[in-house]
């Protein structure tokens, strides 16, 4: 099955590496078109969040070098090696594209160093991985619900870019069905556990009374909304929301009884804030060390708790070195996350059972698609051969200049046509039964042999 995933996430790389290959929502569609054009993948989607960047793609199972090889493959092991080489070639192309697209050399990141942080999944493992990701089983916080919306966004961007086809479209739809069933049939989403909740948990270790705290939220997305909701429940009254688009900030501020501002007001806002939680899509930091050094002096070194949930980061890492400023990134949430994961482990086991069922369902559909496609190709090939040979025979008869009436000529043509049709149907009968049985029995080896036989015939014909 030609479906793979190539990615990097919070388990394989720190935020300093992940942020270098992150895609903003405005550029994903363009990136997908560029990726498809420059690598030759047949279908592709990109999931890009603060914790992961994954390329989900469909590709050909044969390497470029083998596609032009007219010699028949003598051993199935040789074909397996060609498939492995093909996968490696495609991975290398995508990795090279990522490096070039994000100008990694310009960011002082060696390509080989970056590649060591990447992982790949293929075939059934890739299908199960995407389903686990969408259900929150591969998230920093087990079972967090935001990832499903982000996977749906990835599906929407790929659909908009025109880089989805039959295989990935069905895979995403099946994945969404899995996530819905997991949320409905298990308790994986019962506890209020998320990156935003983890941030609030950390804040409670520094501040004992939230009623006097001034909270500043930078951004107006789902993560900020969750953080604001959690802090509001903890008793925070004074809330300010800053965003590039003031209208969006106003919607959030109104919900939580706060005030909305533009990002230009940040210097004044951060000076008054005791808690700052930021999550924007800015490609560069919006809060620097210079500003915070002035702020902490103006506050007479009253503590500031800062959480940067953005990738790329919104707050320069050097800010964390300033005395009385406590800066945390998404990677710093690990300790809190481990405490919260325990309550969801049993639900996760139930979710995996559901995922395996849906994975099998998708693979069964894919297998049936392979046999149907093979039947169609084989039938078309036989029909083409029949028509070519019938026309050749009729042309030879015409060249003999037989003294036949028009009715006799038509009758002779009908006889030849009937002969070719009956002969073709009889010759197709056994192979078609074999193809159907192989599809019904999920006999991959038999389907591979049948496919290779017909592909070989097509190559010889060409």
Buried (B, 14 or more C-beta within 10 A) or exposed (E): BBBBBBBBBBEBBEBBBBBBBBBEEEBBBEBBBBBBEBBBBBBBBBBBBBBBBBBBBBBBBBBEEBEEEEEEBEEEEEBEBBBEBBBEBBBEBBBBBBBEBBEBEEEEBEEEEBBEBBBBBBBBBBBBBBBBBBBBBBBBBBBBBBBBEBBBBBBBBBBEBEBBEEBBBBBBEBBBBBBEBBBEEBBBBEBEBBBBBBBBBBBEEEBEEBEEBBBBBBBBBBBBBBBBBBBBEBEBBBBBBBBBEBEBBBBBBEBBEBBBBEBEBBEEBBBEBBBBBBBBBBEEBBBEBEBBBEBBEEBEEEBBBBBBBBBBBBBBBBBBEBEEBBBBBBBBBEEBBEEBBEBBEEBBEBBBEBBBEBBEEBBEBBBEBBBEEBBEBBBEBBEEBBEEBBEEBBEEBEEEEEEEEEEEBEEBBEEBBEEBEEEBEEEBEEBBEBBBEBBEEBBEEBBBBBBBEBBEBBEEEE
